[in-house]
Amino acid sequence: MSSSPVQIGSLLDGLATRYRWQKRLSRNTIWQQWPEIAGEAIARHSWPMKFKERDVLVVAVSDSVWMQQLSLQKLMLLEAINRTLPPESMVRDLHFTMENIDQVRKSHAATTSAPKTNSETVCIKPEKIPESEKQDIDQHAKAVTEPVKDEELKAVLQRAYIKSRIRQLADGSKN
């Protein structure tokens, strides 16, 4: 197995290109920066929920007053969202729905919370690979992703790296 280090940025870029994640990854900015995008007052009474029809963002609002207010400010909010995104990730339209904002936020937090990163979660250990090779792959995956602060992202990248190495080994490639 090659032990040359891999830049995390090039690993991410390669994975994003290969699996066409750029649009989805860049759109995560909407959730991460919602208070900055929408403004604190609006963010207290709204939260992005999901995309429908690929480019329509569904935004939960707390009550009919805020639904009316955001409907009137729809173009302004859409422009603010799109300023944070690259051109290929632009949002075409907004759809507002009344929901319990606290529940929507909790649901979002539950789906994006970091998984446990013990070896059972992160390591894939096929039977055909020698134990020493498995350990090398696991260690290298951890070393390559060490600069990543987000534990959820780190775990995903480790699993992706491990899967990639296992496929390479199955195909007979050592690089």
Buried (B, 14 or more C-beta within 10 A) or exposed (E): EEEEEBEBEEBBEEBBEEEEEBBEBBBEBBBEBBEEBBBEEBBEBBBBBEBEEEEEBBBBBBEEEBBEBBEEBBEEBBEBBBEBBEEEBBBEEBBBEEBEBEEBBEBBEEEEEEEEBEEEEBBBBEEEBEEEBBEBBBEBBBEBBEEBEEEEBBBBBBBBBBEBBBEBBEEEEEE
